[in-house]
Amino acid sequence: MLSREAAAFFDRLAGDWDCIAVHPRERVESVLAPLGDLAGRRVLDVGSGTGVLLPYLSARVGPSGRVLALDLAPRMIEESRRKHRAPNLAFEVADFLDWRSDEAFDALVAYSCFPHFDDPGAFWDSAARNLAPGGLALVAHIEGRERINAMHGKRAPGVSRLLPPAFELARLAEARGFEPLEATDEAERYLVLARRK
Ligand SMILES: C[S@@+](CC[C@H](N)C(=O)[O-])C[C@H]1O[C@@H](n2cnc3c(N)ncnc32)[C@H](O)[C@@H]1O
């Protein structure tokens, strides 16, 4: 199972993660923009890691919204909890692929983590299970697919799969009960946005 190995791999990296990965503000904001207005919404950050997205999501949902940071690796969540404190943030350690929330979310983001999921179909099934009808699911990277696949081949073999072409992932979402809204496969941006029917 990729999940078990991924948890151990990311637990080992948790302390250094923020020095390893760089996320320029304007590029992060540009991949989040398709989610539109999130004020007052319940948003799930899947594979949240040390919480690079949390300041952006916390600000976007505002005081009446809520963001749940979910990750498989306990140490990633531990680091994240230490760094990010806001009344609208909560944290949970869980494998998203078999997770079932008590509440339905309005949007979820899987930022820079999709290749580490064991089973792309199970990702969309969990997204469908945990989103409210009409809820948005966004899979996003601020680098292009070729670069991500080359990098994972070198640095994360055994804990990553190839990122598929965006249109293929959108098609899979459609087969799992989503309406695809955007599929972008560019040199510096990979994005699949779909709405739960
Ligand atoms: C490359 S890191 C990205 C973390 C963060 N999104 C960022 O951009 O810094 C991928 C994260 O996905 C998490 N992950 C992998 N498989 C997962 C799963 N099945 N459920 C939840 N989190 C998972 C890993 O533990 C890791 O923290």
The ligand as an ORCA input file, in Angstrom:
! r2SCAN-3c Opt
* xyz 0 1
  C       4.078     16.423     -1.138
  S       3.264     16.585      0.440
  C       2.366     18.088      0.218
  C       1.931     18.714      1.487
  C       1.264     20.094      1.304
  N       0.022     20.009      0.554
  C       2.227     21.044      0.650
  O       1.998     21.419     -0.504
  O       3.238     21.400      1.288
  C       1.978     15.354      0.273
  C       1.200     15.146      1.565
  O       0.101     14.263      1.300
  C      -0.061     13.422      2.431
  N      -0.806     12.218      2.020
  C      -0.393     11.225      1.191
  N      -1.353     10.300      1.057
  C      -2.404     10.714      1.814
  C      -3.695     10.168      2.093
  N      -4.076      9.016      1.563
  N      -4.518     10.861      2.925
  C      -4.127     12.035      3.482
  N      -2.904     12.594      3.255
  C      -2.052     11.949      2.439
  C       1.353     13.135      2.878
  O       1.434     12.656      4.212
  C       2.012     14.499      2.687
  O       1.958     15.295      3.846
*
